Amino acid sequence: MTERQLRLFFRAALRHERRARADRIQDVNAGMAGGRPASELLRALTEPI
C-alpha cells in the first residue's frame, strides 16, 4: 500500500470508530433515560431489516 492509501484507510477507520462510540453514547443515554424513547429505540434496533 502507498502512504496515501494508508492515510485514507486510517482516517476511514477513525471515522468508523468515532461513529461507533457516538452510537454507544446515544444508546447508553437512551437506556438511562428509559421510557418510551428507549422502548422505541430498542424496538427499532431489534426489528428485522
CORHUQUI-V432515 format. One record per pair of residues at least 12 apart in sequence whose ideal C-beta (glycine too) atoms are under 10 Angstrom apart, sorted by the first residue. I is the first residue (numbers start at 1). J is the second residue. Records with the same first field share a line. If there is no record, write none. Layout:
I: J ; J
//
This chain:
26: 41
27: 41 ; 42 ; 45
29: 41
30: 42 ; 45
//
